[in-house]
């Protein structure tokens, strides 16, 4: 994440793995979750994605250092897009898992 970082073809496999992970997330969220109304399945899948979000945020922290990671005023545009979207998506997943914003009485158990 440094300004001096240069694309290296030998790292392409890592970029491809990351892209595959994002495609899997998109597939799970767009297709798999639409096949069930069971909130337990939704929450389990979102917990897995949230775990990956956490590791991705840790990687950002490790690359940027605490001073930059915790201070959005120091983020470059790339950092803002990456970290900003990760924080927002993680917050939405946490809200869903804890049923924040659900109508009263909807969300406990299986919905069919």
Residue pairs with C-beta under 8 A, 6 or more apart in sequence:
1 60
1 63
1 64
1 78
1 79
2 63
3 76
21 52
25 49
25 52
28 45
28 49
29 49
32 45
33 41
33 42
33 45
36 42
37 110
37 111
37 112
38 110
38 111
39 107
39 109
39 110
39 111
40 109
40 110
42 96
43 96
43 97
46 93
46 96
46 97
47 97
49 93
50 90
50 93
50 94
50 97
53 86
53 89
53 90
53 93
54 90
56 86
57 83
57 86
57 87
57 90
60 69
60 79
60 82
60 83
60 86
61 69
64 79
67 74
68 74
68 75
68 79
69 83
72 80
72 83
72 84
75 83
75 84
94 100
95 101
99 107
